[in-house]
Amino acid sequence: MSDTCKLSCTCGQMQWHIKAGADGRHLICYCPDCQTGTRHLGKQDSYLTDGGTQIFQTTPDNFVIDQGAEHLGLMRLGPKGLFRWYATCCDTPIANTLPSPTLPFVGAVLPAGTDHFGRATCHANTDSATKKIRQRGVPGAVYSLFWRAAKALISGKDKFRPFFNPDKTPVVAPKVLTLEERNSARP
């Protein structure tokens, strides 16, 4: 990726970007949890393609919130689930992180049809896709995630965390979906 990828929420109150030259992996995840999170926010029409969510995996130092940080929200599908960040002003998905910043990772959620990062090199969890799609590139995506995280830890870039405070707590309290909320959004 040579230039900056600028993104915004649906209503435009929140804006963020992925830095030019960010090392990362463009993938599409078809897992039921990614579908559930997007459907709970009511963004399935603009963020799911064949049940898949486009994601750019990178390190947190490459993800910058430019405007509207006060609209940052956080949900979990269950008490031990992945952190799913979104814009509270209009329920736009933003990114996924692990519940702890110990492993520097962010999966920037991209609108359907985003081609800024070229074609996706990984199609994961395709058993949950709404049409037949061949799974591919998963080992490479996992390897590259750990490789980028190790480089960030060694270089000290892991200290740049837009989603976590210095004490490693999330910048906003997570909302854990109830079983009823989660089940009503399941594909």
C-alpha positions as CSV (number, residue, x, y, z in Angstrom):
1,M,0.0,0.0,0.0
2,S,1.6,3.3,-1.1
3,D,-0.9,5.9,0.0
4,T,-3.0,6.7,3.1
5,C,-6.4,4.9,3.3
6,K,-8.9,7.4,4.7
7,L,-12.1,6.0,6.2
8,S,-15.1,7.5,7.9
9,C,-18.3,6.4,9.6
10,T,-21.6,6.5,7.7
11,C,-22.6,10.0,9.0
12,G,-19.1,11.5,8.7
13,Q,-18.7,12.5,12.4
14,M,-15.9,10.0,12.9
15,Q,-12.9,9.7,10.6
16,W,-9.7,7.6,10.7
17,H,-7.0,6.5,8.4
18,I,-4.5,3.7,7.9
19,K,-1.0,5.2,7.3
20,A,0.7,5.1,4.0
21,G,3.0,2.1,3.6
22,A,1.4,0.2,6.5
23,D,2.5,-3.4,6.6
24,G,-0.5,-5.6,6.7
25,R,-2.7,-8.3,5.2
26,H,-6.0,-7.8,3.3
27,L,-8.4,-10.6,4.1
28,I,-12.1,-11.5,4.1
29,C,-13.5,-13.3,7.1
30,Y,-16.7,-15.2,6.8
31,C,-17.1,-16.3,10.4
32,P,-20.5,-16.1,12.1
33,D,-19.1,-13.7,14.7
34,C,-18.0,-11.1,12.1
35,Q,-21.4,-11.5,10.5
36,T,-23.2,-11.2,13.9
37,G,-21.3,-8.0,14.9
38,T,-22.0,-6.3,11.6
39,R,-25.7,-7.4,11.6
40,H,-26.1,-6.2,15.2
41,L,-24.9,-2.8,14.0
42,G,-27.3,-2.9,11.1
43,K,-24.5,-2.5,8.5
44,Q,-24.8,-5.9,6.7
45,D,-25.7,-4.2,3.4
46,S,-22.6,-2.0,3.3
47,Y,-20.1,-4.2,5.1
48,L,-20.9,-7.9,4.2
49,T,-20.2,-9.5,0.8
50,D,-21.4,-13.1,0.5
51,G,-21.3,-13.1,4.3
52,G,-17.7,-11.9,4.5
53,T,-16.2,-8.9,6.1
54,Q,-13.2,-7.2,4.5
55,I,-10.4,-6.6,7.0
56,F,-6.9,-5.1,6.8
57,Q,-4.8,-6.6,9.5
58,T,-2.0,-4.3,10.7
59,T,-0.5,-3.0,13.9
60,P,-2.1,-0.3,16.0
61,D,0.6,2.3,15.2
62,N,-0.7,2.3,11.6
63,F,-4.3,3.1,12.7
64,V,-5.0,6.8,13.4
65,I,-8.3,8.3,14.6
66,D,-8.5,11.8,13.0
67,Q,-11.8,13.1,14.2
68,G,-14.7,12.1,16.4
69,A,-12.9,10.0,19.0
70,E,-15.7,10.8,21.4
71,H,-18.0,8.6,19.3
72,L,-15.8,5.5,19.7
73,G,-17.8,2.6,21.0
74,L,-16.8,-1.0,21.9
75,M,-18.9,-4.2,22.0
76,R,-18.2,-7.8,22.6
77,L,-20.4,-10.6,21.4
78,G,-19.9,-12.4,24.8
79,P,-17.9,-11.8,28.0
80,K,-14.7,-13.3,26.5
81,G,-15.2,-12.2,22.9
82,L,-13.0,-10.1,20.6
83,F,-13.2,-6.4,21.0
84,R,-15.3,-4.9,18.2
85,W,-14.9,-1.1,17.9
86,Y,-17.5,1.0,16.2
87,A,-18.8,4.6,15.8
88,T,-21.6,5.2,18.2
89,C,-23.0,8.1,16.2
90,C,-24.2,5.8,13.4
91,D,-23.1,2.3,14.4
92,T,-20.4,1.9,11.7
93,P,-17.9,-0.9,12.3
94,I,-14.3,0.4,12.7
95,A,-11.9,-2.3,13.8
96,N,-11.4,-5.5,15.8
97,T,-8.7,-6.0,18.4
98,L,-7.8,-8.6,21.0
99,P,-9.1,-7.8,24.6
100,S,-5.5,-7.0,25.6
101,P,-2.9,-4.8,23.7
102,T,-0.2,-7.3,24.7
103,L,-0.2,-8.6,21.1
104,P,-0.1,-5.4,18.9
105,F,-2.9,-6.2,16.4
106,V,-5.8,-4.3,14.8
107,G,-8.1,-5.6,12.1
108,A,-9.5,-2.5,10.4
109,V,-13.0,-3.3,9.1
110,L,-13.5,-2.1,5.6
111,P,-16.7,-1.3,3.7
112,A,-17.6,-3.9,1.1
113,G,-15.9,-3.4,-2.2
114,T,-12.9,-1.6,-0.8
115,D,-10.0,-2.1,-3.2
116,H,-7.4,0.2,-1.6
117,F,-5.3,-2.8,-0.5
118,G,-5.6,-4.8,-3.7
119,R,-7.4,-8.2,-3.8
120,A,-7.7,-10.1,-0.5
121,T,-5.0,-12.7,-0.1
122,C,-6.9,-14.7,2.5
123,H,-10.4,-16.0,2.7
124,A,-11.0,-17.4,6.2
125,N,-13.9,-19.3,7.8
126,T,-15.6,-19.9,4.4
127,D,-17.9,-22.6,5.7
128,S,-20.1,-19.7,6.9
129,A,-20.1,-17.8,3.6
130,T,-23.5,-17.4,1.9
131,K,-22.1,-18.9,-1.3
132,K,-19.4,-21.5,-2.0
133,I,-16.0,-19.9,-1.5
134,R,-12.7,-21.7,-1.3
135,Q,-10.7,-21.1,1.9
136,R,-7.2,-19.9,1.2
137,G,-4.3,-18.0,2.7
138,V,-5.1,-18.6,6.4
139,P,-1.6,-19.9,7.5
140,G,0.1,-16.9,5.8
141,A,-2.3,-14.5,7.4
142,V,-1.6,-16.0,10.9
143,Y,2.2,-16.0,10.3
144,S,2.2,-12.4,9.1
145,L,0.1,-11.3,12.0
146,F,2.6,-12.7,14.5
147,W,5.6,-11.4,12.4
148,R,4.2,-7.8,12.4
149,A,3.4,-8.0,16.1
150,A,6.9,-9.2,16.9
151,K,8.4,-6.3,14.8
152,A,6.2,-3.8,16.6
153,L,7.2,-5.1,20.0
154,I,10.9,-5.1,19.2
155,S,10.8,-1.6,17.7
156,G,8.6,-0.1,20.5
157,K,5.8,0.8,18.0
158,D,3.5,-1.4,20.2
159,K,3.2,1.6,22.6
160,F,1.0,3.5,20.0
161,R,-2.5,2.2,20.9
162,P,-5.5,4.2,19.7
163,F,-7.9,1.8,21.5
164,F,-6.2,1.3,24.8
165,N,-5.0,3.5,27.7
166,P,-1.4,3.3,29.0
167,D,-2.6,0.9,31.7
168,K,-3.8,-1.4,29.0
169,T,-7.5,-0.9,29.7
170,P,-9.8,-0.1,26.7
171,V,-10.4,3.7,26.2
172,V,-14.2,3.0,26.5
173,A,-16.0,0.4,28.5
174,P,-17.2,-2.6,26.4
175,K,-20.9,-3.3,26.0
176,V,-21.3,-7.1,26.1
177,L,-24.3,-8.2,24.0
178,T,-27.0,-10.2,25.8
179,L,-27.6,-13.7,24.5
180,E,-30.9,-12.4,23.0
181,E,-29.1,-9.6,21.2
182,R,-26.4,-11.9,19.9
183,N,-28.9,-14.6,18.7
184,S,-31.1,-12.1,17.0
185,A,-28.2,-10.9,14.9
186,R,-26.8,-14.4,14.1
187,P,-26.8,-15.3,10.4
